[in-house]
C-alpha cells in the first residue's frame, strides 16, 4: 500500500504543478505514505531553532549511504549507515540524550529510529522530510570542505522532491 501511495505521488507531481498546486502538498502526501509514525518527527524549522539555541545539542545521525553523506550533510552530523547501523554503536551515549535521525526523505531514518527506541533510547526524533525537506526550506548543508549547495538526490525518481540545491547522482 505504501509503495502505491509513493508511486501515485510521484506520478501526480507534474499534474499538480501544472494545475498550480504546491509541490509541498504532493511531498507531504508521499511522506504520509512512507512513514509508519513509529518515531516522532521534528520539523526542519524546529530543528534549526534547536541547533541554533540549545546548549545540549542533539546527536544528528545521517542514516544514508556513505556516498550520499560525503556529498553533503547537516553540520555536525555523524555518519550512521542504514544498512549496518546497530544501536550498540551508541553504547556510551546516555539513553535520554536527544537524537535526530535523517536520510533523504525520512524513510530509512525512521527505521534506524525504531532500532534506537527498541534499544531504550527515549529522546529520538526523525527529521520530517529528511535532508530534502531541510534543503528545500533553505537550511545549509556541508561537506568536508565546508558549506555546499550540493545534495545527493538518491536517484532521478527521488530527485523530483529536491527543489533547492544542486542535485548529485552516483555515476
N, C-alpha and C positions, 0 to 999 in steps of 0.2 A: 504494500500500500504506500509506504513512504517513498519508494522509488518512483511510483506512478505520480505522486504529487510533485516531486522534483522535476520529472520529465515534463509534466504539464506546465510547471512554472517556467522552465527553460523555453518550451515551445511558444508559450503565450507572451513572453517578454517582448519580442518585436511588435506584436499586435498591440499590447498595452502601451508601448511607447508611441506607436503610430496614432493611437487614439488620445494621446496626451496624458495617459496615466503615469504616475510616478513609478520609476523602476523600484523605488523603495518598497512599494506595496507588493510587487512581484517577489522581491528579495525576502520580505517578511513571510510571504506565503511559502516560499521554498524552505526557509528555515523552520517554519512550523511543521512542515512535512518531515524534516530531518531530525529534529530534536526529540528526544524521549522525555525531556523535562525531569531528568533524574538528578541534575546538578543545577543549582541556582545560577542564573545569569547575571552578569554585570554589564551595563551599557557602556559603550566606549566613552561617552561624555562623563559618566560617573567614575570610570577607571582613571581617566585623565586627571580629574579633580583629586582623586585619592593619591595618585602618584605625585602630584604637584604639592600636596599639602601635608600628608600624614608622615609622622616620624617613623612609624612601624610600617614600612613598605611591604606590600605583598610580594611573595615569590612569584615571578612570572615564568611559566613553563610553556615553551614553544614546542608543541607536540607534532610538528610537521617533520618531513624528511630533512636530512642534513643539507641537501642541495637547496631546498626552499629556505631554510634558516640562513644559509650563507648569503643569499640574495638580499634579504632584509629581515629584521625582527624588531620587536619593541625594545626600547632602551632597557638594558639590564636583564633581558630575558635569558633564561637558561635553556639550552637545547635538551629536549626530552623526547627522543624518538618514539613515536606512536607504536611502531612495530615491536619495539623491545622494552618499552617502559615497564618498570615494576616499582611499586610503592616503596620497596626496601631501599631504593636509591635515595630516599629522603629520610632514612632511619635516624639521622641526627637532628632532624627538624622537629620542634615541638608540634604535637598533634593539633594545637589550636592556632598555629601560625597561619595568617592569611595566605592563600594560594590562588592565583588566577591562571587557568589553563586556556590556551588558544591554539587554533590551527588556521586554515584558510577561511572556513566559514563557521566552524564550531562543532562539526560532527565528530571528528577524531578526538578533539579535546574533551568533548563530553564523555567519551568512553574512558579516557585517562582520568577524568574527574571522578567517574564511577569507581575506578580502581582505588583512588585515593580515599574516597569516602568509605569504601568497604574495609580499607586498612585502618580506619579510625580517625582520619583527618576530618576535623569538624568545621573548618572555615575555607571551603573550596568553592570557587565560582568559575564559571565558563564565560569567556568574553563573547557577548552576543554579537553574532555576525563575523566573528574571528578577525583576522588581520585585514580582510577585505572591508569589513564594516568600519574598522579603525581608520584605515586609509581613506575610505570613502567619505568619512566625516572630517578629513583634513588633518589628522594627527600624524606625527612624524614616525618614521621607521629608520633603522640604522643597519649598516653593515660593518665590516671590520675597519673600514676607512672613516666611518662617521655617518652623518645624516645622508640619506639617499632617497630618490624618488622611485626606485625600482622595487617591484613586488613580484614574487614568484606567483604566477596565476594558476598553478597546478596543471591545468590543461586548457585547451581552447574552449571547450564546453563550459568549464567552470569560470574561465576568464571573463565571461559576459557579465559576471556580477561585480567585477572590479571596475569602478567608474573613474577613479583617480589613480595617479601614479603611472609609472611605466611598466607595462606587463613584460615579464620574463618567463620563457618556457624552456624546458630541457631541450637540448639539441638532439 
